[in-house]
C-alpha cells in the first residue's frame, strides 16, 4: 500500500519526498506583474507544504494578463521578459530550500484578461465572437500573433528554467486562451 509520505520518482528521474503537491493558488501579490516581498513570503511559508509546489498562474505575454485585481498594486504575476527572472529566483530559492520541487504554471488569459484592458492594453481572443457579457473590446489575433504567443510560452519556459523551476504546467482551463480555441456546436 502506498503512503502519502512515500517518495515518488518520475520516469525522467526527478524525485519528490512525498506523494503530495500543492496546487497553484492565485495570490494577486504582484506589483506591475512582478514578484513582491508578499509573494516571496507566501511561498516561503509553504516551502514544506508538499513535495512539489506549483506556483500560481503566470502570464507569458504582455497582453496575457492580468485577468483580475482588487487593487492597483495587487496583480497576477508575469514572466514575459528577463526582468521578471530575479523575483522568480527568490521564489524558487524559498521553495527548494527544504528539498521540494518548484513548478511554474504558465498562462495566457485571453478574453479573461479584463484587467489588462483596465491598464490600457488589449484583450486578445482567437476570433471576435460576440460575448454579450463582456463589456470591453476584444482584439482578434492574427495568425502571426498566435504564433508569437506560442513562442512566448517557449521563452517563458526558458525563463522559468533560468529562475530555478524544476518544471512548468500550462494552464488551459477557466476560459483562458487555450480553451478559447475550442468551439462546440450543439
N, CA, C and O of each residue as an XYZ file, in Angstrom:
744
protein
N       0.848     -1.182      0.000
C       0.000      0.000      0.000
C       0.893      1.244      0.000
O       1.908      1.295      0.695
N       0.505      2.221     -0.773
C       1.272      3.455     -0.862
C       0.823      4.427      0.225
O      -0.357      4.496      0.568
N       1.788      5.177      0.758
C       1.516      6.166      1.799
C       1.829      7.563      1.282
O       2.660      7.729      0.389
N       1.171      8.555      1.838
C       1.421      9.935      1.433
C       2.867     10.363      1.642
O       3.365     11.241      0.938
N       3.532      9.754      2.593
C       4.904     10.155      2.881
C       5.936      9.375      2.066
O       7.138      9.545      2.273
N       5.484      8.525      1.144
C       6.406      7.808      0.264
C       7.044      8.772     -0.729
O       6.410      9.720     -1.192
N       8.317      8.510     -1.047
C       8.977      9.259     -2.115
C       8.423      8.782     -3.450
O       8.007      7.633     -3.596
N       8.427      9.695     -4.422
C       7.972      9.367     -5.766
C       9.087      9.760     -6.732
O       9.589     10.884     -6.691
N       9.466      8.834     -7.593
C      10.437      9.133     -8.636
C       9.717      9.086     -9.975
O       9.115      8.078    -10.344
N       9.793     10.206    -10.694
C       9.159     10.298    -12.008
C      10.032      9.605    -13.044
O      11.216      9.370    -12.805
N       9.458      9.281    -14.183
C      10.182      8.488    -15.182
C      11.416      9.200    -15.736
O      12.322      8.538    -16.242
N      11.476     10.528    -15.654
C      12.680     11.236    -16.120
C      13.730     11.368    -15.017
O      14.788     11.956    -15.239
N      13.443     10.818    -13.818
C      14.433     10.759    -12.752
C      14.233     11.696    -11.585
O      14.848     11.499    -10.537
N      13.395     12.711    -11.724
C      13.149     13.638    -10.611
C      12.417     12.904     -9.488
O      11.564     12.052     -9.736
N      12.763     13.250     -8.262
C      12.145     12.626     -7.089
C      11.559     13.705     -6.191
O      12.169     14.752     -5.976
N      10.361     13.435     -5.668
C       9.779     14.304     -4.636
C       9.665     13.481     -3.360
O       9.507     12.261     -3.405
N       9.746     14.163     -2.226
C       9.831     13.481     -0.932
C       8.510     12.936     -0.406
O       8.505     12.093      0.491
N       7.398     13.400     -0.946
C       6.091     12.894     -0.536
C       5.214     12.745     -1.773
O       5.568     13.210     -2.857
N       4.080     12.099     -1.604
C       3.149     11.909     -2.716
C       2.175     13.082     -2.825
O       1.097     12.939     -3.402
N       2.543     14.230     -2.279
C       1.641     15.390     -2.282
C       2.204     16.518     -3.137
O       3.415     16.659     -3.308
N       1.287     17.311     -3.664
C       1.647     18.511     -4.423
C       0.706     19.625     -3.996
O      -0.486     19.397     -3.793
N       1.240     20.818     -3.863
C       0.380     21.969     -3.587
C      -0.057     22.552     -4.918
O       0.773     22.934     -5.743
N      -1.345     22.617     -5.119
C      -1.860     23.159     -6.373
C      -1.636     24.673     -6.418
O      -1.437     25.305     -5.380
N      -1.668     25.248     -7.620
C      -1.428     26.686     -7.739
C      -2.564     27.487     -7.113
O      -3.740     27.218     -7.356
N      -2.197     28.464     -6.315
C      -3.160     29.338     -5.632
C      -2.858     30.777     -6.014
O      -1.772     31.279     -5.721
N      -3.795     31.443     -6.658
C      -3.589     32.840     -7.051
C      -3.460     33.713     -5.814
O      -4.344     33.717     -4.958
N      -2.365     34.450     -5.718
C      -2.171     35.355     -4.582
C      -2.475     36.801     -4.947
O      -2.719     37.623     -4.064
N      -2.463     37.126     -6.256
C      -2.580     38.528     -6.681
C      -1.647     39.402     -5.854
O      -2.041     40.464     -5.371
N      -0.416     38.950     -5.696
C       0.551     39.670     -4.877
C       1.559     40.444     -5.700
O       2.480     41.040     -5.142
N       1.405     40.451     -7.026
C       2.369     41.136     -7.876
C       2.159     42.635     -7.918
O       1.055     43.133     -7.697
N       3.230     43.340     -8.203
C       3.189     44.787     -8.443
C       3.790     44.993     -9.821
O       4.943     44.635    -10.059
N       3.008     45.572    -10.735
C       3.415     45.647    -12.140
C       3.782     44.260    -12.665
O       4.715     44.100    -13.451
N       3.028     43.271    -12.214
C       3.151     41.862    -12.610
C       4.430     41.197    -12.103
O       4.713     40.057    -12.469
N       5.199     41.883    -11.276
C       6.458     41.330    -10.749
C       6.267     40.796     -9.338
O       5.388     41.234     -8.596
N       7.120     39.835     -8.992
C       7.151     39.246     -7.662
C       7.439     40.341     -6.641
O       8.319     41.176     -6.849
N       6.694     40.335     -5.534
C       6.918     41.276     -4.435
C       7.381     40.511     -3.193
O       7.447     39.282     -3.199
N       7.694     41.237     -2.154
C       8.053     40.584     -0.899
C       6.879     39.767     -0.365
O       7.086     38.712      0.235
N       5.651     40.238     -0.575
C       4.467     39.462     -0.180
C       4.450     38.105     -0.893
O       4.133     37.082     -0.288
N       4.794     38.110     -2.187
C       4.831     36.859     -2.954
C       5.882     35.918     -2.365
O       5.619     34.736     -2.148
N       7.054     36.450     -2.114
C       8.154     35.643     -1.560
C       7.764     35.087     -0.196
O       8.003     33.914      0.090
N       7.169     35.916      0.639
C       6.741     35.462      1.972
C       5.711     34.345      1.879
O       5.764     33.382      2.644
N       4.776     34.472      0.946
C       3.743     33.454      0.759
C       4.379     32.096      0.451
O       4.051     31.092      1.082
N       5.286     32.075     -0.520
C       5.890     30.799     -0.913
C       6.897     30.300      0.122
O       7.059     29.090      0.280
N       7.561     31.182      0.812
C       8.458     30.766      1.886
C       7.675     30.026      2.971
O       8.147     29.024      3.509
N       6.489     30.517      3.285
C       5.653     29.888      4.316
C       5.143     28.517      3.870
O       4.683     27.732      4.699
N       5.219     28.226      2.583
C       4.718     26.956      2.058
C       5.839     26.030      1.581
O       5.585     25.064      0.861
N       7.048     26.319      1.974
C       8.191     25.537      1.494
C       8.162     24.099      1.979
O       8.879     23.260      1.434
N       7.359     23.791      2.983
C       7.245     22.416      3.461
C       5.822     21.881      3.303
O       5.459     20.885      3.928
N       5.021     22.538      2.473
C       3.616     22.144      2.349
C       3.408     20.861      1.554
O       2.394     20.184      1.727
N       4.353     20.521      0.687
C       4.192     19.344     -0.170
C       5.541     19.004     -0.782
O       6.500     19.766     -0.651
N       5.614     17.865     -1.448
C       6.846     17.502     -2.133
C       7.091     18.326     -3.377
O       8.219     18.439     -3.857
N       6.011     18.902     -3.895
C       6.083     19.724     -5.099
C       5.073     20.859     -4.936
O       3.925     20.627     -4.559
N       5.506     22.079     -5.220
C       4.622     23.240     -5.125
C       4.507     23.865     -6.511
O       5.510     24.173     -7.155
N       3.273     24.045     -6.952
C       3.025     24.680     -8.249
C       2.712     26.145     -7.986
O       1.728     26.479     -7.327
N       3.572     27.012     -8.516
C       3.422     28.454     -8.332
C       2.329     28.958     -9.268
O       2.219     28.523    -10.414
N       1.545     29.859     -8.765
C       0.350     30.395     -9.421
C       0.510     30.782    -10.880
O       1.618     30.996    -11.371
N      -0.633     30.864    -11.561
C      -0.627     31.152    -12.997
C       0.047     32.479    -13.284
O      -0.194     33.496    -12.634
N       0.918     32.413    -14.309
C       1.833     33.497    -14.632
C       1.750     33.775    -16.130
O       1.877     32.859    -16.942
N       1.539     35.031    -16.491
C       1.358     35.413    -17.896
C       2.642     35.286    -18.697
O       3.718     35.665    -18.233
N       2.518     34.748    -19.906
C       3.667     34.576    -20.788
C       3.831     35.718    -21.775
O       4.887     35.852    -22.394
N       2.796     36.548    -21.933
C       2.798     37.646    -22.907
C       2.294     38.912    -22.230
O       1.518     38.838    -21.278
N       2.729     40.078    -22.715
C       2.252     41.330    -22.101
C       0.727     41.451    -22.041
O       0.188     41.961    -21.059
N       0.027     40.987    -23.081
C      -1.434     41.048    -23.068
C      -2.078     39.770    -22.549
O      -3.295     39.606    -22.642
N      -1.279     38.873    -22.008
C      -1.795     37.605    -21.496
C      -2.385     37.699    -20.112
O      -2.868     36.692    -19.594
N      -2.370     38.836    -19.504
C      -2.896     39.053    -18.166
C      -2.561     40.467    -17.750
O      -1.941     41.178    -18.541
N      -2.911     40.910    -16.611
C      -3.614     40.166    -15.573
C      -5.100     40.045    -15.882
O      -5.692     40.889    -16.556
N      -5.675     38.979    -15.372
C      -7.087     38.751    -15.624
C      -7.966     39.459    -14.608
O      -9.117     39.778    -14.905
N      -7.448     39.707    -13.423
C      -8.256     40.436    -12.429
C      -7.346     41.006    -11.356
O      -6.190     40.605    -11.216
N      -7.888     41.945    -10.607
C      -7.181     42.533     -9.476
C      -8.192     43.228     -8.605
O      -9.242     43.653     -9.087
N      -7.895     43.349     -7.344
C      -8.795     44.091     -6.456
C      -8.168     45.397     -6.001
O      -8.799     46.164     -5.274
N      -6.927     45.662     -6.422
C      -6.253     46.915     -6.105
C      -5.134     47.116     -7.119
O      -4.614     46.138     -7.657
N      -4.752     48.361     -7.393
C      -3.717     48.611     -8.404
C      -2.372     47.945     -8.109
O      -1.596     47.699     -9.032
N      -2.087     47.654     -6.858
C      -0.799     47.040     -6.521
C      -0.951     45.554     -6.188
O      -0.103     44.984     -5.501
N      -2.018     44.931     -6.667
C      -2.278     43.505     -6.415
C      -2.595     42.841     -7.749
O      -3.754     42.793     -8.164
N      -1.577     42.337     -8.413
C      -1.769     41.789     -9.753
C      -1.264     40.360     -9.875
O      -0.494     39.865     -9.052
N      -1.723     39.735    -10.920
C      -1.226     38.437    -11.356
C       0.238     38.597    -11.776
O       0.638     39.659    -12.253
N       1.019     37.555    -11.599
C       2.428     37.587    -11.977
C       2.600     37.374    -13.477
O       1.709     36.855    -14.150
N       3.766     37.784    -13.994
C       4.099     37.590    -15.405
C       5.569     37.205    -15.513
O       6.352     37.389    -14.581
N       5.922     36.665    -16.680
C       7.319     36.284    -16.943
C       7.623     36.465    -18.435
O       8.285     35.622    -19.041
N       7.137     37.569    -19.028
C       7.285     37.770    -20.464
C       8.560     38.493    -20.885
O       8.771     38.723    -22.075
N       9.412     38.854    -19.928
C      10.747     39.333    -20.286
C      11.710     39.011    -19.141
O      11.296     38.587    -18.062
N      12.987     39.221    -19.399
C      14.017     38.803    -18.443
C      13.981     39.568    -17.124
O      14.561     39.111    -16.139
N      13.319     40.716    -17.081
C      13.269     41.491    -15.831
C      12.488     40.770    -14.732
O      12.588     41.140    -13.563
N      11.716     39.752    -15.090
C      10.934     39.001    -14.108
C      11.742     37.893    -13.428
O      11.358     37.415    -12.361
N      12.847     37.486    -14.032
C      13.620     36.342    -13.543
C      14.141     36.537    -12.118
O      14.004     35.612    -11.317
N      14.724     37.671    -11.750
C      15.244     37.798    -10.374
C      14.193     37.543     -9.291
O      14.504     36.915     -8.279
N      12.981     38.006     -9.476
C      11.923     37.769     -8.493
C      11.573     36.299     -8.388
O      11.397     35.773     -7.289
N      11.469     35.630     -9.539
C      11.149     34.203     -9.524
C      12.289     33.377     -8.938
O      12.044     32.333     -8.333
N      13.532     33.828     -9.110
C      14.660     33.133     -8.479
C      14.499     33.133     -6.962
O      14.824     32.148     -6.299
N      14.002     34.232     -6.418
C      13.790     34.309     -4.968
C      12.713     33.325     -4.527
O      12.816     32.730     -3.454
N      11.678     33.152     -5.351
C      10.624     32.181     -5.029
C      11.188     30.763     -5.042
O      10.954     29.993     -4.111
N      11.930     30.415     -6.096
C      12.441     29.042     -6.171
C      13.432     28.756     -5.050
O      13.474     27.642     -4.529
N      14.222     29.747     -4.678
C      15.147     29.554     -3.547
C      14.380     29.216     -2.275
O      14.771     28.315     -1.532
N      13.296     29.931     -2.024
C      12.488     29.682     -0.819
C      11.806     28.315     -0.886
O      11.797     27.577      0.099
N      11.239     27.978     -2.037
C      10.516     26.710     -2.155
C      11.439     25.499     -2.087
O      11.064     24.468     -1.528
N      12.635     25.610     -2.645
C      13.517     24.455     -2.768
C      14.469     24.287     -1.587
O      15.194     23.295     -1.515
N      14.474     25.238     -0.667
C      15.417     25.171      0.460
C      15.192     23.946      1.333
O      16.112     23.500      2.018
N      13.983     23.397      1.319
C      13.671     22.207      2.118
C      13.569     20.945      1.261
O      13.060     19.922      1.720
N      14.054     21.015      0.014
C      14.087     19.829     -0.844
C      12.892     19.657     -1.761
O      12.800     18.650     -2.463
N      11.973     20.614     -1.773
C      10.795     20.498     -2.636
C      11.130     20.788     -4.088
O      12.164     21.384     -4.391
N      10.264     20.370     -4.966
C      10.334     20.741     -6.374
C       9.419     21.943     -6.576
O       8.351     22.041     -5.973
N       9.860     22.852     -7.434
C       9.091     24.058     -7.737
C       8.668     24.014     -9.206
O       9.500     23.840    -10.097
N       7.380     24.171     -9.442
C       6.798     24.149    -10.780
C       6.135     25.507    -11.006
O       5.531     26.060    -10.088
N       6.244     26.039    -12.208
C       5.601     27.320    -12.536
C       4.462     27.073    -13.513
O       4.650     26.431    -14.547
N       3.275     27.586    -13.182
C       2.116     27.460    -14.059
C       2.091     28.650    -15.020
O       2.091     29.802    -14.584
N       2.070     28.377    -16.312
C       2.086     29.410    -17.346
C       0.711     29.536    -17.989
O      -0.014     28.552    -18.138
N       0.362     30.775    -18.369
C      -0.966     31.033    -18.918
C      -0.952     32.247    -19.837
O      -0.108     33.134    -19.711
N      -1.889     32.265    -20.748
C      -2.313     33.479    -21.451
C      -3.808     33.545    -21.187
O      -4.540     32.634    -21.573
N      -4.271     34.591    -20.545
C      -5.663     34.654    -20.082
C      -6.678     34.925    -21.172
O      -7.878     34.805    -20.924
N      -6.241     35.288    -22.380
C      -7.184     35.509    -23.471
C      -8.258     36.519    -23.104
O      -7.966     37.583    -22.558
N      -9.517     36.170    -23.413
C     -10.625     37.103    -23.177
C     -10.858     37.402    -21.700
O     -11.569     38.349    -21.363
N     -10.266     36.604    -20.822
C     -10.433     36.813    -19.384
C      -9.457     37.857    -18.829
O      -9.458     38.112    -17.625
N      -8.637     38.457    -19.673
C      -7.646     39.444    -19.220
C      -8.269     40.831    -19.104
O      -7.733     41.808    -19.627
N      -9.397     40.907    -18.418
C     -10.112     42.181    -18.336
C      -9.311     43.267    -17.627
O      -9.476     44.448    -17.932
N      -8.456     42.895    -16.697
C      -7.668     43.926    -16.009
C      -6.591     44.488    -16.933
O      -6.142     45.617    -16.734
N      -6.170     43.722    -17.938
C      -5.245     44.239    -18.958
C      -5.899     45.419    -19.652
O      -5.245     46.431    -19.902
N      -7.189     45.301    -19.967
C      -7.918     46.411    -20.591
C      -7.966     47.606    -19.644
O      -7.773     48.741    -20.080
N      -8.219     47.373    -18.362
C      -8.257     48.468    -17.385
C      -6.916     49.183    -17.296
O      -6.860     50.368    -16.966
N      -5.829     48.459    -17.592
C      -4.491     49.058    -17.559
C      -4.104     49.697    -18.894
O      -2.991     50.204    -19.036
N      -5.012     49.678    -19.871
C      -4.754     50.311    -21.156
C      -4.289     49.373    -22.253
O      -3.952     49.831    -23.345
N      -4.260     48.080    -21.997
C      -3.835     47.109    -23.002
C      -5.006     46.515    -23.745
O      -6.163     46.838    -23.480
N      -4.686     45.635    -24.688
C      -5.749     44.974    -25.440
C      -5.975     43.568    -24.901
O      -5.077     42.943    -24.337
N      -7.193     43.093    -25.089
C      -7.585     41.758    -24.653
C      -7.677     40.892    -25.909
O      -8.450     41.191    -26.820
N      -6.882     39.814    -25.954
C      -6.709     39.034    -27.164
C      -7.557     37.763    -27.161
O      -7.661     37.067    -26.152
N      -8.159     37.480    -28.317
C      -9.000     36.294    -28.478
C      -8.716     35.646    -29.831
O      -8.243     36.315    -30.751
N      -9.007     34.320    -29.962
C      -8.787     33.639    -31.239
C      -9.698     34.155    -32.353
O      -9.277     34.247    -33.505
N     -10.938     34.489    -32.015
C     -11.868     35.045    -33.001
C     -12.805     35.996    -32.281
O     -13.121     35.812    -31.105
N     -13.234     36.992    -32.987
C     -14.032     38.048    -32.379
C     -15.516     37.684    -32.369
O     -16.344     38.343    -32.999
N     -15.820     36.625    -31.643
C     -17.207     36.202    -31.449
C     -17.848     37.180    -30.472
O     -17.173     37.711    -29.591
N     -19.127     37.416    -30.623
C     -19.835     38.298    -29.692
C     -20.038     37.585    -28.359
O     -20.718     36.561    -28.286
N     -19.447     38.131    -27.323
C     -19.654     37.638    -25.964
C     -20.470     38.714    -25.252
O     -19.891     39.681    -24.756
N     -21.803     38.578    -25.186
C     -22.649     39.659    -24.671
C     -22.346     40.051    -23.224
O     -22.698     41.155    -22.809
N     -21.720     39.200    -22.467
C     -21.417     39.502    -21.076
C     -20.097     40.263    -20.907
O     -19.774     40.704    -19.804
N     -19.335     40.420    -21.998
C     -18.046     41.121    -21.917
C     -18.251     42.577    -22.311
O     -18.768     42.877    -23.387
N     -17.841     43.469    -21.429
C     -18.093     44.902    -21.628
C     -16.865     45.672    -22.122
O     -16.868     46.903    -22.119
N     -15.822     44.962    -22.543
C     -14.610     45.619    -23.019
C     -14.297     45.096    -24.417
O     -14.711     43.991    -24.766
N     -13.569     45.877    -25.223
C     -13.283     45.435    -26.591
C     -12.303     44.264    -26.628
O     -11.428     44.131    -25.772
N     -12.476     43.423    -27.640
C     -11.614     42.260    -27.826
C     -10.826     42.407    -29.126
O     -11.346     42.900    -30.127
N      -9.591     41.979    -29.097
C      -8.732     42.015    -30.279
C      -8.601     40.604    -30.845
O      -8.105     39.701    -30.171
N      -9.055     40.419    -32.100
C      -8.926     39.119    -32.752
C      -7.476     38.926    -33.198
O      -6.926     39.743    -33.937
N      -6.879     37.852    -32.745
C      -5.483     37.572    -33.062
C      -5.301     37.200    -34.532
O      -6.101     36.454    -35.097
N      -4.250     37.722    -35.137
C      -3.861     37.273    -36.475
C      -3.085     35.966    -36.327
O      -2.701     35.589    -35.220
N      -2.862     35.290    -37.424
C      -2.083     34.050    -37.355
C      -0.675     34.322    -36.820
O      -0.153     33.543    -36.022
N      -0.065     35.418    -37.254
C       1.277     35.761    -36.757
C       1.266     36.014    -35.252
O       2.202     35.624    -34.554
N       0.220     36.660    -34.746
C       0.118     36.910    -33.303
C      -0.066     35.611    -32.526
O       0.471     35.464    -31.428
N      -0.820     34.670    -33.090
C      -0.986     33.370    -32.442
C       0.370     32.682    -32.338
O       0.726     32.171    -31.277
N       1.128     32.666    -33.434
C       2.451     32.031    -33.405
C       3.400     32.746    -32.445
O       4.270     32.110    -31.851
N       3.241     34.049    -32.289
C       4.076     34.769    -31.318
C       3.755     34.313    -29.896
O       4.660     34.177    -29.073
N       2.490     34.077    -29.601
C       2.113     33.598    -28.266
C       2.670     32.194    -28.038
O       3.105     31.877    -26.930
N       2.664     31.356    -29.064
C       3.282     30.025    -28.946
C       4.754     30.195    -28.577
O       5.257     29.508    -27.687
N       5.438     31.102    -29.255
C       6.848     31.372    -28.934
C       6.988     31.934    -27.525
O       7.954     31.631    -26.825
N       6.014     32.760    -27.106
C       6.048     33.326    -25.752
C       6.017     32.230    -24.689
O       6.683     32.349    -23.660
N       5.254     31.169    -24.926
C       5.250     30.043    -23.984
C       6.639     29.394    -23.925
O       7.102     29.000    -22.855
N       7.290     29.290    -25.073
C       8.631     28.716    -25.110
C       9.648     29.572    -24.371
O      10.444     29.053    -23.588
N       9.630     30.874    -24.611
C      10.609     31.745    -23.929
C      10.284     31.872    -22.438
O      11.190     32.022    -21.618
N       9.005     31.814    -22.087
C       8.636     31.824    -20.660
C       9.156     30.568    -19.977
O       9.594     30.619    -18.828
N       9.109     29.437    -20.683
C       9.643     28.191    -20.131
C      11.150     28.316    -19.906
O      11.658     27.875    -18.875
N      11.863     28.909    -20.854
C      13.313     29.125    -20.684
C      13.583     30.027    -19.483
O      14.530     29.793    -18.731
N      12.759     31.052    -19.299
C      12.936     31.937    -18.135
C      12.627     31.196    -16.834
O      13.280     31.425    -15.816
N      11.643     30.318    -16.869
C      11.325     29.523    -15.674
C      12.519     28.647    -15.303
O      12.863     28.532    -14.127
N      13.145     28.034    -16.292
C      14.333     27.213    -16.038
C      15.451     28.084    -15.472
O      16.108     27.700    -14.504
N      15.668     29.257    -16.071
C      16.702     30.176    -15.584
C      16.411     30.647    -14.161
O      17.329     31.004    -13.422
N      15.155     30.648    -13.784
C      14.749     31.074    -12.438
C      14.895     29.951    -11.417
O      14.754     30.189    -10.217
N      15.172     28.739    -11.870
C      15.358     27.627    -10.950
C      14.177     26.684    -10.823
O      14.205     25.779     -9.989
N      13.148     26.870    -11.624
C      12.000     25.961    -11.553
C      12.381     24.602    -12.108
O      13.214     24.491    -13.007
N      11.758     23.569    -11.556
C      12.010     22.191    -11.970
C      11.094     21.772    -13.111
O      11.336     20.748    -13.750
N      10.072     22.527    -13.370
C       9.144     22.192    -14.433
C       8.104     23.280    -14.592
O       8.060     24.239    -13.822
N       7.266     23.117    -15.603
C       6.167     24.059    -15.826
C       4.872     23.272    -15.990
O       4.876     22.080    -16.298
N       3.780     23.970    -15.775
C       2.444     23.448    -16.041
C       1.746     24.492    -16.889
O       1.798     25.678    -16.564
N       1.095     24.084    -17.962
C       0.359     25.027    -18.802
C      -1.095     25.033    -18.366
O      -1.756     23.995    -18.335
N      -1.583     26.224    -18.029
C      -2.963     26.401    -17.576
C      -3.839     26.619    -18.802
O      -3.725     27.638    -19.483
N      -4.705     25.666    -19.076
C      -5.552     25.772    -20.256
C      -7.035     25.718    -19.953
O      -7.834     25.480    -20.859
N      -7.423     25.931    -18.712
C      -8.841     25.860    -18.333
C      -9.397     27.265    -18.083
O      -8.777     28.263    -18.447
N     -10.561     27.323    -17.463
C     -11.181     28.584    -16.996
C     -11.399     29.616    -18.093
O     -11.349     30.817    -17.826
N     -11.637     29.173    -19.308
C     -11.907     30.071    -20.434
C     -10.689     30.902    -20.819
O     -10.837     31.957    -21.436
N      -9.492     30.450    -20.467
C      -8.285     31.160    -20.880
C      -7.979     30.808    -22.329
O      -8.667     29.978    -22.924
N      -6.963     31.424    -22.897
C      -6.743     31.390    -24.343
C      -6.726     29.982    -24.939
O      -7.345     29.753    -25.978
N      -6.035     29.044    -24.308
C      -6.009     27.689    -24.870
C      -7.420     27.152    -25.077
O      -7.735     26.598    -26.130
N      -8.258     27.320    -24.071
C      -9.615     26.783    -24.136
C     -10.467     27.565    -25.139
O     -11.425     27.020    -25.686
N     -10.135     28.811    -25.381
C     -10.921     29.641    -26.317
C     -10.780     29.171    -27.760
O     -11.589     29.536    -28.613
N      -9.768     28.370    -28.035
C      -9.610     27.854    -29.389
C     -10.565     26.706    -29.684
O     -10.691     26.284    -30.833
N     -11.235     26.198    -28.662
C     -12.203     25.117    -28.849
C     -13.587     25.725    -28.953
O     -13.944     26.598    -28.162
N     -14.362     25.278    -29.912
C     -15.709     25.787    -30.112
C     -16.629     24.589    -30.336
O     -16.339     23.727    -31.166
N     -17.713     24.536    -29.611
C     -18.633     23.407    -29.736
C     -19.969     23.864    -30.306
O     -20.466     24.941    -29.979
N     -20.522     23.048    -31.137
C     -21.867     23.263    -31.668
C     -22.758     22.153    -31.129
O     -22.417     20.973    -31.210
N     -23.882     22.536    -30.590
C     -24.821     21.528    -30.087
C     -26.088     21.567    -30.885
O     -27.009     20.794    -30.620
